[in-house]
Amino acid sequence: MLIARVVGSAVSTIKEPELHGLKLLVVREATPTDELVGTPFVAVDGVGAGEGELVLVATGSAARQTARTRDGAVDALIMAILDSLEVEGATTFRKS
């Protein structure tokens, strides 16, 4: 799983049938101290995340382990919205 920040959205009216009804969000990997790193990528939203939220993203075959994504061409899935993050005994993120 990756820690990521939702930085935007992607809209597609023409897509594979298995992806119909699934929201696509642009995310960027984040460090435990909430520093954005890497290149933005698109992930299917499985939990109702919104722009600016810190989320957990499953990638690869793990992204296809839910009932909604099992038969789809999904390589990244937002599977949780973080409320807080604690690393080495210190809280590095708390949702306000």
mmCIF file as gemmi writes it, N, C-alpha and C atoms, coordinates in Angstrom:
data_model
loop_
_atom_site.group_PDB
_atom_site.id
_atom_site.type_symbol
_atom_site.label_atom_id
_atom_site.label_alt_id
_atom_site.label_comp_id
_atom_site.label_asym_id
_atom_site.label_entity_id
_atom_site.label_seq_id
_atom_site.pdbx_PDB_ins_code
_atom_site.Cartn_x
_atom_site.Cartn_y
_atom_site.Cartn_z
_atom_site.occupancy
_atom_site.B_iso_or_equiv
_atom_site.pdbx_formal_charge
_atom_site.auth_seq_id
_atom_site.auth_asym_id
_atom_site.pdbx_PDB_model_num
ATOM 1 N N . MET Axp A 1 ? 0.839 -1.182 0 1 0 ? 1 A 1
ATOM 2 C CA . MET Axp A 1 ? 0 0 0 1 0 ? 1 A 1
ATOM 3 C C . MET Axp A 1 ? 0.879 1.239 0 1 0 ? 1 A 1
ATOM 4 N N . LEU Axp A 2 ? 0.357 2.269 -0.633 1 0 ? 2 A 1
ATOM 5 C CA . LEU Axp A 2 ? 1.05 3.552 -0.686 1 0 ? 2 A 1
ATOM 6 C C . LEU Axp A 2 ? 0.237 4.606 0.047 1 0 ? 2 A 1
ATOM 7 N N . ILE Axp A 3 ? 0.917 5.522 0.702 1 0 ? 3 A 1
ATOM 8 C CA . ILE Axp A 3 ? 0.273 6.724 1.237 1 0 ? 3 A 1
ATOM 9 C C . ILE Axp A 3 ? 0.27 7.726 0.097 1 0 ? 3 A 1
ATOM 10 N N . ALA Axp A 4 ? -0.873 8.35 -0.157 1 0 ? 4 A 1
ATOM 11 C CA . ALA Axp A 4 ? -0.968 9.3 -1.266 1 0 ? 4 A 1
ATOM 12 C C . ALA Axp A 4 ? -1.927 10.427 -0.916 1 0 ? 4 A 1
ATOM 13 N N . ARG Axp A 5 ? -1.785 11.527 -1.615 1 0 ? 5 A 1
ATOM 14 C CA . ARG Axp A 5 ? -2.676 12.679 -1.465 1 0 ? 5 A 1
ATOM 15 C C . ARG Axp A 5 ? -3.477 12.809 -2.751 1 0 ? 5 A 1
ATOM 16 N N . VAL Axp A 6 ? -4.798 12.992 -2.644 1 0 ? 6 A 1
ATOM 17 C CA . VAL Axp A 6 ? -5.637 13.225 -3.823 1 0 ? 6 A 1
ATOM 18 C C . VAL Axp A 6 ? -5.376 14.652 -4.295 1 0 ? 6 A 1
ATOM 19 N N . VAL Axp A 7 ? -4.906 14.77 -5.549 1 0 ? 7 A 1
ATOM 20 C CA . VAL Axp A 7 ? -4.539 16.085 -6.08 1 0 ? 7 A 1
ATOM 21 C C . VAL Axp A 7 ? -5.417 16.523 -7.24 1 0 ? 7 A 1
ATOM 22 N N . GLY Axp A 8 ? -6.36 15.682 -7.663 1 0 ? 8 A 1
ATOM 23 C CA . GLY Axp A 8 ? -7.238 16.058 -8.766 1 0 ? 8 A 1
ATOM 24 C C . GLY Axp A 8 ? -8.168 14.929 -9.136 1 0 ? 8 A 1
ATOM 25 N N . SER Axp A 9 ? -8.847 15.108 -10.25 1 0 ? 9 A 1
ATOM 26 C CA . SER Axp A 9 ? -9.775 14.082 -10.725 1 0 ? 9 A 1
ATOM 27 C C . SER Axp A 9 ? -9.603 13.892 -12.222 1 0 ? 9 A 1
ATOM 28 N N . ALA Axp A 10 ? -10.075 12.759 -12.711 1 0 ? 10 A 1
ATOM 29 C CA . ALA Axp A 10 ? -10.045 12.454 -14.14 1 0 ? 10 A 1
ATOM 30 C C . ALA Axp A 10 ? -11.449 12.037 -14.542 1 0 ? 10 A 1
ATOM 31 N N . VAL Axp A 11 ? -11.955 12.605 -15.623 1 0 ? 11 A 1
ATOM 32 C CA . VAL Axp A 11 ? -13.302 12.297 -16.09 1 0 ? 11 A 1
ATOM 33 C C . VAL Axp A 11 ? -13.207 11.605 -17.442 1 0 ? 11 A 1
ATOM 34 N N . SER Axp A 12 ? -13.897 10.479 -17.564 1 0 ? 12 A 1
ATOM 35 C CA . SER Axp A 12 ? -13.906 9.721 -18.806 1 0 ? 12 A 1
ATOM 36 C C . SER Axp A 12 ? -15.312 9.19 -19.045 1 0 ? 12 A 1
ATOM 37 N N . THR Axp A 13 ? -15.939 9.634 -20.128 1 0 ? 13 A 1
ATOM 38 C CA . THR Axp A 13 ? -17.282 9.142 -20.434 1 0 ? 13 A 1
ATOM 39 C C . THR Axp A 13 ? -17.229 7.866 -21.266 1 0 ? 13 A 1
ATOM 40 N N . ILE Axp A 14 ? -16.104 7.64 -21.945 1 0 ? 14 A 1
ATOM 41 C CA . ILE Axp A 14 ? -15.938 6.428 -22.743 1 0 ? 14 A 1
ATOM 42 C C . ILE Axp A 14 ? -14.841 5.596 -22.092 1 0 ? 14 A 1
ATOM 43 N N . LYS Axp A 15 ? -15.241 4.419 -21.576 1 0 ? 15 A 1
ATOM 44 C CA . LYS Axp A 15 ? -14.283 3.553 -20.898 1 0 ? 15 A 1
ATOM 45 C C . LYS Axp A 15 ? -14.795 2.13 -20.905 1 0 ? 15 A 1
ATOM 46 N N . GLU Axp A 16 ? -13.958 1.209 -20.484 1 0 ? 16 A 1
ATOM 47 C CA . GLU Axp A 16 ? -14.338 -0.191 -20.397 1 0 ? 16 A 1
ATOM 48 C C . GLU Axp A 16 ? -15.595 -0.334 -19.532 1 0 ? 16 A 1
ATOM 49 N N . PRO Axp A 17 ? -16.516 -1.211 -19.912 1 0 ? 17 A 1
ATOM 50 C CA . PRO Axp A 17 ? -17.762 -1.373 -19.149 1 0 ? 17 A 1
ATOM 51 C C . PRO Axp A 17 ? -17.544 -1.662 -17.66 1 0 ? 17 A 1
ATOM 52 N N . GLU Axp A 18 ? -16.482 -2.389 -17.316 1 0 ? 18 A 1
ATOM 53 C CA . GLU Axp A 18 ? -16.227 -2.716 -15.912 1 0 ? 18 A 1
ATOM 54 C C . GLU Axp A 18 ? -15.899 -1.489 -15.076 1 0 ? 18 A 1
ATOM 55 N N . LEU Axp A 19 ? -15.536 -0.385 -15.732 1 0 ? 19 A 1
ATOM 56 C CA . LEU Axp A 19 ? -15.177 0.836 -15.014 1 0 ? 19 A 1
ATOM 57 C C . LEU Axp A 19 ? -16.332 1.831 -14.898 1 0 ? 19 A 1
ATOM 58 N N . HIS Axp A 20 ? -17.459 1.536 -15.545 1 0 ? 20 A 1
ATOM 59 C CA . HIS Axp A 20 ? -18.602 2.441 -15.453 1 0 ? 20 A 1
ATOM 60 C C . HIS Axp A 20 ? -19.064 2.563 -14.008 1 0 ? 20 A 1
ATOM 61 N N . GLY Axp A 21 ? -19.326 3.773 -13.572 1 0 ? 21 A 1
ATOM 62 C CA . GLY Axp A 21 ? -19.786 4.031 -12.215 1 0 ? 21 A 1
ATOM 63 C C . GLY Axp A 21 ? -18.664 4.195 -11.204 1 0 ? 21 A 1
ATOM 64 N N . LEU Axp A 22 ? -17.415 4.044 -11.633 1 0 ? 22 A 1
ATOM 65 C CA . LEU Axp A 22 ? -16.284 4.207 -10.726 1 0 ? 22 A 1
ATOM 66 C C . LEU Axp A 22 ? -15.641 5.573 -10.95 1 0 ? 22 A 1
ATOM 67 N N . LYS Axp A 23 ? -15.404 6.294 -9.859 1 0 ? 23 A 1
ATOM 68 C CA . LYS Axp A 23 ? -14.777 7.616 -9.92 1 0 ? 23 A 1
ATOM 69 C C . LYS Axp A 23 ? -13.275 7.446 -10.05 1 0 ? 23 A 1
ATOM 70 N N . LEU Axp A 24 ? -12.673 8.274 -10.898 1 0 ? 24 A 1
ATOM 71 C CA . LEU Axp A 24 ? -11.234 8.25 -11.105 1 0 ? 24 A 1
ATOM 72 C C . LEU Axp A 24 ? -10.623 9.502 -10.484 1 0 ? 24 A 1
ATOM 73 N N . LEU Axp A 25 ? -9.619 9.317 -9.635 1 0 ? 25 A 1
ATOM 74 C CA . LEU Axp A 25 ? -8.964 10.44 -8.982 1 0 ? 25 A 1
ATOM 75 C C . LEU Axp A 25 ? -7.47 10.431 -9.297 1 0 ? 25 A 1
ATOM 76 N N . VAL Axp A 26 ? -6.898 11.619 -9.358 1 0 ? 26 A 1
ATOM 77 C CA . VAL Axp A 26 ? -5.46 11.748 -9.553 1 0 ? 26 A 1
ATOM 78 C C . VAL Axp A 26 ? -4.829 11.84 -8.164 1 0 ? 26 A 1
ATOM 79 N N . VAL Axp A 27 ? -3.865 10.972 -7.904 1 0 ? 27 A 1
ATOM 80 C CA . VAL Axp A 27 ? -3.185 10.943 -6.612 1 0 ? 27 A 1
ATOM 81 C C . VAL Axp A 27 ? -1.68 11.074 -6.827 1 0 ? 27 A 1
ATOM 82 N N . ARG Axp A 28 ? -1.024 11.489 -5.773 1 0 ? 28 A 1
ATOM 83 C CA . ARG Axp A 28 ? 0.436 11.582 -5.802 1 0 ? 28 A 1
ATOM 84 C C . ARG Axp A 28 ? 0.956 10.991 -4.513 1 0 ? 28 A 1
ATOM 85 N N . GLU Axp A 29 ? 1.942 10.118 -4.615 1 0 ? 29 A 1
ATOM 86 C CA . GLU Axp A 29 ? 2.492 9.473 -3.434 1 0 ? 29 A 1
ATOM 87 C C . GLU Axp A 29 ? 2.986 10.526 -2.449 1 0 ? 29 A 1
ATOM 88 N N . ALA Axp A 30 ? 2.821 10.227 -1.153 1 0 ? 30 A 1
ATOM 89 C CA . ALA Axp A 30 ? 3.251 11.14 -0.088 1 0 ? 30 A 1
ATOM 90 C C . ALA Axp A 30 ? 4.105 10.371 0.91 1 0 ? 30 A 1
ATOM 91 N N . THR Axp A 31 ? 5.055 11.065 1.516 1 0 ? 31 A 1
ATOM 92 C CA . THR Axp A 31 ? 5.869 10.471 2.572 1 0 ? 31 A 1
ATOM 93 C C . THR Axp A 31 ? 5.044 10.451 3.858 1 0 ? 31 A 1
ATOM 94 N N . PRO Axp A 32 ? 5.494 9.737 4.886 1 0 ? 32 A 1
ATOM 95 C CA . PRO Axp A 32 ? 4.773 9.744 6.164 1 0 ? 32 A 1
ATOM 96 C C . PRO Axp A 32 ? 4.667 11.136 6.794 1 0 ? 32 A 1
ATOM 97 N N . THR Axp A 33 ? 5.51 12.063 6.372 1 0 ? 33 A 1
ATOM 98 C CA . THR Axp A 33 ? 5.429 13.439 6.875 1 0 ? 33 A 1
ATOM 99 C C . THR Axp A 33 ? 4.66 14.334 5.907 1 0 ? 33 A 1
ATOM 100 N N . ASP Axp A 34 ? 3.931 13.716 4.971 1 0 ? 34 A 1
ATOM 101 C CA . ASP Axp A 34 ? 3.028 14.39 4.043 1 0 ? 34 A 1
ATOM 102 C C . ASP Axp A 34 ? 3.743 15.266 3.007 1 0 ? 34 A 1
ATOM 103 N N . GLU Axp A 35 ? 4.937 14.869 2.609 1 0 ? 35 A 1
ATOM 104 C CA . GLU Axp A 35 ? 5.639 15.546 1.513 1 0 ? 35 A 1
ATOM 105 C C . GLU Axp A 35 ? 5.304 14.797 0.227 1 0 ? 35 A 1
ATOM 106 N N . LEU Axp A 36 ? 4.832 15.512 -0.79 1 0 ? 36 A 1
ATOM 107 C CA . LEU Axp A 36 ? 4.475 14.871 -2.054 1 0 ? 36 A 1
ATOM 108 C C . LEU Axp A 36 ? 5.733 14.493 -2.819 1 0 ? 36 A 1
ATOM 109 N N . VAL Axp A 37 ? 5.749 13.266 -3.339 1 0 ? 37 A 1
ATOM 110 C CA . VAL Axp A 37 ? 6.888 12.759 -4.1 1 0 ? 37 A 1
ATOM 111 C C . VAL Axp A 37 ? 6.366 12.023 -5.331 1 0 ? 37 A 1
ATOM 112 N N . GLY Axp A 38 ? 7.217 11.822 -6.289 1 0 ? 38 A 1
ATOM 113 C CA . GLY Axp A 38 ? 6.846 11.024 -7.449 1 0 ? 38 A 1
ATOM 114 C C . GLY Axp A 38 ? 5.9 11.729 -8.398 1 0 ? 38 A 1
ATOM 115 N N . THR Axp A 39 ? 5.487 10.973 -9.374 1 0 ? 39 A 1
ATOM 116 C CA . THR Axp A 39 ? 4.627 11.457 -10.45 1 0 ? 39 A 1
ATOM 117 C C . THR Axp A 39 ? 3.162 11.168 -10.131 1 0 ? 39 A 1
ATOM 118 N N . PRO Axp A 40 ? 2.259 12.103 -10.39 1 0 ? 40 A 1
ATOM 119 C CA . PRO Axp A 40 ? 0.831 11.831 -10.175 1 0 ? 40 A 1
ATOM 120 C C . PRO Axp A 40 ? 0.361 10.662 -11.042 1 0 ? 40 A 1
ATOM 121 N N . PHE Axp A 41 ? -0.606 9.905 -10.525 1 0 ? 41 A 1
ATOM 122 C CA . PHE Axp A 41 ? -1.192 8.815 -11.289 1 0 ? 41 A 1
ATOM 123 C C . PHE Axp A 41 ? -2.673 8.713 -10.972 1 0 ? 41 A 1
ATOM 124 N N . VAL Axp A 42 ? -3.413 7.994 -11.807 1 0 ? 42 A 1
ATOM 125 C CA . VAL Axp A 42 ? -4.864 7.858 -11.646 1 0 ? 42 A 1
ATOM 126 C C . VAL Axp A 42 ? -5.171 6.581 -10.874 1 0 ? 42 A 1
ATOM 127 N N . ALA Axp A 43 ? -6.094 6.702 -9.916 1 0 ? 43 A 1
ATOM 128 C CA . ALA Axp A 43 ? -6.543 5.553 -9.125 1 0 ? 43 A 1
ATOM 129 C C . ALA Axp A 43 ? -8.067 5.539 -9.09 1 0 ? 43 A 1
ATOM 130 N N . VAL Axp A 44 ? -8.632 4.356 -9.086 1 0 ? 44 A 1
ATOM 131 C CA . VAL Axp A 44 ? -10.08 4.202 -8.912 1 0 ? 44 A 1
ATOM 132 C C . VAL Axp A 44 ? -10.397 4.49 -7.452 1 0 ? 44 A 1
ATOM 133 N N . ASP Axp A 45 ? -11.453 5.262 -7.219 1 0 ? 45 A 1
ATOM 134 C CA . ASP Axp A 45 ? -11.857 5.593 -5.853 1 0 ? 45 A 1
ATOM 135 C C . ASP Axp A 45 ? -12.849 4.557 -5.346 1 0 ? 45 A 1
ATOM 136 N N . GLY Axp A 46 ? -12.43 3.79 -4.354 1 0 ? 46 A 1
ATOM 137 C CA . GLY Axp A 46 ? -13.302 2.767 -3.79 1 0 ? 46 A 1
ATOM 138 C C . GLY Axp A 46 ? -14.001 3.179 -2.519 1 0 ? 46 A 1
ATOM 139 N N . VAL Axp A 47 ? -13.717 4.391 -2.006 1 0 ? 47 A 1
ATOM 140 C CA . VAL Axp A 47 ? -14.225 4.76 -0.683 1 0 ? 47 A 1
ATOM 141 C C . VAL Axp A 47 ? -14.852 6.152 -0.604 1 0 ? 47 A 1
ATOM 142 N N . GLY Axp A 48 ? -14.976 6.857 -1.703 1 0 ? 48 A 1
ATOM 143 C CA . GLY Axp A 48 ? -15.583 8.188 -1.661 1 0 ? 48 A 1
ATOM 144 C C . GLY Axp A 48 ? -14.63 9.282 -1.243 1 0 ? 48 A 1
ATOM 145 N N . ALA Axp A 49 ? -13.369 9.16 -1.618 1 0 ? 49 A 1
ATOM 146 C CA . ALA Axp A 49 ? -12.368 10.174 -1.272 1 0 ? 49 A 1
ATOM 147 C C . ALA Axp A 49 ? -12.599 11.454 -2.067 1 0 ? 49 A 1
ATOM 148 N N . GLY Axp A 50 ? -12.024 12.532 -1.561 1 0 ? 50 A 1
ATOM 149 C CA . GLY Axp A 50 ? -12.144 13.81 -2.243 1 0 ? 50 A 1
ATOM 150 C C . GLY Axp A 50 ? -10.801 14.49 -2.356 1 0 ? 50 A 1
ATOM 151 N N . GLU Axp A 51 ? -10.763 15.541 -3.144 1 0 ? 51 A 1
ATOM 152 C CA . GLU Axp A 51 ? -9.524 16.266 -3.368 1 0 ? 51 A 1
ATOM 153 C C . GLU Axp A 51 ? -8.938 16.772 -2.055 1 0 ? 51 A 1
ATOM 154 N N . GLY Axp A 52 ? -7.633 16.612 -1.907 1 0 ? 52 A 1
ATOM 155 C CA . GLY Axp A 52 ? -6.927 17.062 -0.723 1 0 ? 52 A 1
ATOM 156 C C . GLY Axp A 52 ? -6.792 16.022 0.369 1 0 ? 52 A 1
ATOM 157 N N . GLU Axp A 53 ? -7.537 14.916 0.283 1 0 ? 53 A 1
ATOM 158 C CA . GLU Axp A 53 ? -7.482 13.919 1.36 1 0 ? 53 A 1
ATOM 159 C C . GLU Axp A 53 ? -6.243 13.037 1.241 1 0 ? 53 A 1
ATOM 160 N N . LEU Axp A 54 ? -5.756 12.595 2.398 1 0 ? 54 A 1
ATOM 161 C CA . LEU Axp A 54 ? -4.651 11.652 2.466 1 0 ? 54 A 1
ATOM 162 C C . LEU Axp A 54 ? -5.257 10.256 2.484 1 0 ? 54 A 1
ATOM 163 N N . VAL Axp A 55 ? -4.802 9.39 1.575 1 0 ? 55 A 1
ATOM 164 C CA . VAL Axp A 55 ? -5.437 8.086 1.366 1 0 ? 55 A 1
ATOM 165 C C . VAL Axp A 55 ? -4.402 6.97 1.309 1 0 ? 55 A 1
ATOM 166 N N . LEU Axp A 56 ? -4.899 5.733 1.401 1 0 ? 56 A 1
ATOM 167 C CA . LEU Axp A 56 ? -4.081 4.554 1.148 1 0 ? 56 A 1
ATOM 168 C C . LEU Axp A 56 ? -4.47 3.996 -0.206 1 0 ? 56 A 1
ATOM 169 N N . VAL Axp A 57 ? -3.474 3.665 -1.02 1 0 ? 57 A 1
ATOM 170 C CA . VAL Axp A 57 ? -3.709 3.159 -2.366 1 0 ? 57 A 1
ATOM 171 C C . VAL Axp A 57 ? -3.095 1.768 -2.502 1 0 ? 57 A 1
ATOM 172 N N . ALA Axp A 58 ? -3.903 0.822 -2.945 1 0 ? 58 A 1
ATOM 173 C CA . ALA Axp A 58 ? -3.41 -0.507 -3.291 1 0 ? 58 A 1
ATOM 174 C C . ALA Axp A 58 ? -3.085 -0.495 -4.777 1 0 ? 58 A 1
ATOM 175 N N . THR Axp A 59 ? -1.956 -1.103 -5.148 1 0 ? 59 A 1
ATOM 176 C CA . THR Axp A 59 ? -1.564 -1.117 -6.553 1 0 ? 59 A 1
ATOM 177 C C . THR Axp A 59 ? -1.363 -2.55 -7.028 1 0 ? 59 A 1
ATOM 178 N N . GLY Axp A 60 ? -1.286 -2.706 -8.338 1 0 ? 60 A 1
ATOM 179 C CA . GLY Axp A 60 ? -1.078 -4.023 -8.934 1 0 ? 60 A 1
ATOM 180 C C . GLY Axp A 60 ? -2.265 -4.935 -8.718 1 0 ? 60 A 1
ATOM 181 N N . SER Axp A 61 ? -1.99 -6.226 -8.559 1 0 ? 61 A 1
ATOM 182 C CA . SER Axp A 61 ? -3.074 -7.207 -8.434 1 0 ? 61 A 1
ATOM 183 C C . SER Axp A 61 ? -3.927 -6.977 -7.191 1 0 ? 61 A 1
ATOM 184 N N . ALA Axp A 62 ? -3.376 -6.361 -6.15 1 0 ? 62 A 1
ATOM 185 C CA . ALA Axp A 62 ? -4.152 -6.078 -4.935 1 0 ? 62 A 1
ATOM 186 C C . ALA Axp A 62 ? -5.301 -5.122 -5.223 1 0 ? 62 A 1
ATOM 187 N N . ALA Axp A 63 ? -5.164 -4.277 -6.23 1 0 ? 63 A 1
ATOM 188 C CA . ALA Axp A 63 ? -6.222 -3.316 -6.582 1 0 ? 63 A 1
ATOM 189 C C . ALA Axp A 63 ? -7.432 -4.009 -7.203 1 0 ? 63 A 1
ATOM 190 N N . ARG Axp A 64 ? -7.285 -5.256 -7.6 1 0 ? 64 A 1
ATOM 191 C CA . ARG Axp A 64 ? -8.382 -5.989 -8.233 1 0 ? 64 A 1
ATOM 192 C C . ARG Axp A 64 ? -9.001 -7.018 -7.294 1 0 ? 64 A 1
ATOM 193 N N . GLN Axp A 65 ? -8.886 -6.818 -6.001 1 0 ? 65 A 1
ATOM 194 C CA . GLN Axp A 65 ? -9.385 -7.793 -5.035 1 0 ? 65 A 1
ATOM 195 C C . GLN Axp A 65 ? -10.724 -7.414 -4.409 1 0 ? 65 A 1
ATOM 196 N N . THR Axp A 66 ? -11.382 -6.376 -4.91 1 0 ? 66 A 1
ATOM 197 C CA . THR Axp A 66 ? -12.694 -6.01 -4.378 1 0 ? 66 A 1
ATOM 198 C C . THR Axp A 66 ? -13.786 -6.472 -5.34 1 0 ? 66 A 1
ATOM 199 N N . ALA Axp A 67 ? -15.006 -6.524 -4.856 1 0 ? 67 A 1
ATOM 200 C CA . ALA Axp A 67 ? -16.119 -6.958 -5.701 1 0 ? 67 A 1
ATOM 201 C C . ALA Axp A 67 ? -16.293 -6.044 -6.911 1 0 ? 67 A 1
ATOM 202 N N . ARG Axp A 68 ? -16.084 -4.736 -6.735 1 0 ? 68 A 1
ATOM 203 C CA . ARG Axp A 68 ? -16.274 -3.784 -7.842 1 0 ? 68 A 1
ATOM 204 C C . ARG Axp A 68 ? -15.125 -3.782 -8.841 1 0 ? 68 A 1
ATOM 205 N N . THR Axp A 69 ? -13.915 -4.152 -8.421 1 0 ? 69 A 1
ATOM 206 C CA . THR Axp A 69 ? -12.76 -4.047 -9.316 1 0 ? 69 A 1
ATOM 207 C C . THR Axp A 69 ? -12.259 -5.392 -9.825 1 0 ? 69 A 1
ATOM 208 N N . ARG Axp A 70 ? -12.846 -6.467 -9.373 1 0 ? 70 A 1
ATOM 209 C CA . ARG Axp A 70 ? -12.34 -7.811 -9.673 1 0 ? 70 A 1
ATOM 210 C C . ARG Axp A 70 ? -12.165 -8.07 -11.17 1 0 ? 70 A 1
ATOM 211 N N . ASP Axp A 71 ? -13.098 -7.646 -11.99 1 0 ? 71 A 1
ATOM 212 C CA . ASP Axp A 71 ? -13.035 -7.95 -13.426 1 0 ? 71 A 1
ATOM 213 C C . ASP Axp A 71 ? -12.56 -6.766 -14.262 1 0 ? 71 A 1
ATOM 214 N N . GLY Axp A 72 ? -12.089 -5.709 -13.617 1 0 ? 72 A 1
ATOM 215 C CA . GLY Axp A 72 ? -11.711 -4.507 -14.361 1 0 ? 72 A 1
ATOM 216 C C . GLY Axp A 72 ? -10.219 -4.366 -14.558 1 0 ? 72 A 1
ATOM 217 N N . ALA Axp A 73 ? -9.878 -3.495 -15.474 1 0 ? 73 A 1
ATOM 218 C CA . ALA Axp A 73 ? -8.473 -3.177 -15.752 1 0 ? 73 A 1
ATOM 219 C C . ALA Axp A 73 ? -8.025 -2.102 -14.757 1 0 ? 73 A 1
ATOM 220 N N . VAL Axp A 74 ? -7.934 -2.485 -13.496 1 0 ? 74 A 1
ATOM 221 C CA . VAL Axp A 74 ? -7.605 -1.549 -12.419 1 0 ? 74 A 1
ATOM 222 C C . VAL Axp A 74 ? -6.206 -1.856 -11.902 1 0 ? 74 A 1
ATOM 223 N N . ASP Axp A 75 ? -5.358 -0.838 -11.883 1 0 ? 75 A 1
ATOM 224 C CA . ASP Axp A 75 ? -3.985 -1.008 -11.414 1 0 ? 75 A 1
ATOM 225 C C . ASP Axp A 75 ? -3.727 -0.247 -10.112 1 0 ? 75 A 1
ATOM 226 N N . ALA Axp A 76 ? -4.659 0.652 -9.743 1 0 ? 76 A 1
ATOM 227 C CA . ALA Axp A 76 ? -4.522 1.417 -8.5 1 0 ? 76 A 1
ATOM 228 C C . ALA Axp A 76 ? -5.911 1.688 -7.944 1 0 ? 76 A 1
ATOM 229 N N . LEU Axp A 77 ? -6.084 1.442 -6.64 1 0 ? 77 A 1
ATOM 230 C CA . LEU Axp A 77 ? -7.383 1.589 -5.985 1 0 ? 77 A 1
ATOM 231 C C . LEU Axp A 77 ? -7.213 2.328 -4.663 1 0 ? 77 A 1
ATOM 232 N N . ILE Axp A 78 ? -7.968 3.413 -4.498 1 0 ? 78 A 1
ATOM 233 C CA . ILE Axp A 78 ? -8.009 4.099 -3.199 1 0 ? 78 A 1
ATOM 234 C C . ILE Axp A 78 ? -8.887 3.242 -2.306 1 0 ? 78 A 1
ATOM 235 N N . MET Axp A 79 ? -8.275 2.7 -1.239 1 0 ? 79 A 1
ATOM 236 C CA . MET Axp A 79 ? -8.986 1.745 -0.393 1 0 ? 79 A 1
ATOM 237 C C . MET Axp A 79 ? -9.255 2.247 1.014 1 0 ? 79 A 1
ATOM 238 N N . ALA Axp A 80 ? -8.708 3.427 1.368 1 0 ? 80 A 1
ATOM 239 C CA . ALA Axp A 80 ? -8.944 3.986 2.699 1 0 ? 80 A 1
ATOM 240 C C . ALA Axp A 80 ? -8.625 5.475 2.682 1 0 ? 80 A 1
ATOM 241 N N . ILE Axp A 81 ? -9.367 6.22 3.517 1 0 ? 81 A 1
ATOM 242 C CA . ILE Axp A 81 ? -9.084 7.63 3.767 1 0 ? 81 A 1
ATOM 243 C C . ILE Axp A 81 ? -8.481 7.693 5.161 1 0 ? 81 A 1
ATOM 244 N N . LEU Axp A 82 ? -7.297 8.26 5.272 1 0 ? 82 A 1
ATOM 245 C CA . LEU Axp A 82 ? -6.609 8.301 6.561 1 0 ? 82 A 1
ATOM 246 C C . LEU Axp A 82 ? -7.173 9.387 7.473 1 0 ? 82 A 1
ATOM 247 N N . ASP Axp A 83 ? -7.383 9.026 8.737 1 0 ? 83 A 1
ATOM 248 C CA . ASP Axp A 83 ? -7.779 9.987 9.768 1 0 ? 83 A 1
ATOM 249 C C . ASP Axp A 83 ? -6.548 10.505 10.49 1 0 ? 83 A 1
ATOM 250 N N . SER Axp A 84 ? -5.568 9.623 10.661 1 0 ? 84 A 1
ATOM 251 C CA . SER Axp A 84 ? -4.314 10.028 11.297 1 0 ? 84 A 1
ATOM 252 C C . SER Axp A 84 ? -3.224 9.067 10.871 1 0 ? 84 A 1
ATOM 253 N N . LEU Axp A 85 ? -1.997 9.501 11.106 1 0 ? 85 A 1
ATOM 254 C CA . LEU Axp A 85 ? -0.84 8.689 10.769 1 0 ? 85 A 1
ATOM 255 C C . LEU Axp A 85 ? 0.191 8.891 11.862 1 0 ? 85 A 1
ATOM 256 N N . GLU Axp A 86 ? 0.665 7.786 12.426 1 0 ? 86 A 1
ATOM 257 C CA . GLU Axp A 86 ? 1.674 7.843 13.473 1 0 ? 86 A 1
ATOM 258 C C . GLU Axp A 86 ? 2.892 7.048 13.012 1 0 ? 86 A 1
ATOM 259 N N . VAL Axp A 87 ? 4.072 7.642 13.089 1 0 ? 87 A 1
ATOM 260 C CA . VAL Axp A 87 ? 5.309 7.006 12.659 1 0 ? 87 A 1
ATOM 261 C C . VAL Axp A 87 ? 6.344 7.151 13.774 1 0 ? 87 A 1
ATOM 262 N N . GLU Axp A 88 ? 6.883 6.038 14.209 1 0 ? 88 A 1
ATOM 263 C CA . GLU Axp A 88 ? 7.903 6.013 15.256 1 0 ? 88 A 1
ATOM 264 C C . GLU Axp A 88 ? 7.481 6.805 16.494 1 0 ? 88 A 1
ATOM 265 N N . GLY Axp A 89 ? 6.223 6.618 16.878 1 0 ? 89 A 1
ATOM 266 C CA . GLY Axp A 89 ? 5.706 7.241 18.086 1 0 ? 89 A 1
ATOM 267 C C . GLY Axp A 89 ? 5.247 8.68 17.949 1 0 ? 89 A 1
ATOM 268 N N . ALA Axp A 90 ? 5.423 9.274 16.786 1 0 ? 90 A 1
ATOM 269 C CA . ALA Axp A 90 ? 5.02 10.668 16.584 1 0 ? 90 A 1
ATOM 270 C C . ALA Axp A 90 ? 3.882 10.745 15.566 1 0 ? 90 A 1
ATOM 271 N N . THR Axp A 91 ? 2.867 11.539 15.881 1 0 ? 91 A 1
ATOM 272 C CA . THR Axp A 91 ? 1.78 11.753 14.939 1 0 ? 91 A 1
ATOM 273 C C . THR Axp A 91 ? 2.275 12.7 13.854 1 0 ? 91 A 1
ATOM 274 N N . THR Axp A 92 ? 2.268 12.202 12.613 1 0 ? 92 A 1
ATOM 275 C CA . THR Axp A 92 ? 2.739 13.006 11.487 1 0 ? 92 A 1
ATOM 276 C C . THR Axp A 92 ? 1.607 13.587 10.656 1 0 ? 92 A 1
ATOM 277 N N . PHE Axp A 93 ? 0.381 13.074 10.887 1 0 ? 93 A 1
ATOM 278 C CA . PHE Axp A 93 ? -0.793 13.598 10.186 1 0 ? 93 A 1
ATOM 279 C C . PHE Axp A 93 ? -2.019 13.353 11.032 1 0 ? 93 A 1
ATOM 280 N N . ARG Axp A 94 ? -2.894 14.337 11.099 1 0 ? 94 A 1
ATOM 281 C CA . ARG Axp A 94 ? -4.196 14.199 11.741 1 0 ? 94 A 1
ATOM 282 C C . ARG Axp A 94 ? -5.181 14.989 10.901 1 0 ? 94 A 1
ATOM 283 N N . LYS Axp A 95 ? -6.253 14.32 10.465 1 0 ? 95 A 1
ATOM 284 C CA . LYS Axp A 95 ? -7.281 14.972 9.652 1 0 ? 95 A 1
ATOM 285 C C . LYS Axp A 95 ? -7.974 16.038 10.479 1 0 ? 95 A 1
ATOM 286 N N . SER Axp A 96 ? -8.097 17.205 9.903 1 0 ? 96 A 1
ATOM 287 C CA . SER Axp A 96 ? -8.75 18.299 10.654 1 0 ? 96 A 1
ATOM 288 C C . SER Axp A 96 ? -10.226 18.373 10.376 1 0 ? 96 A 1
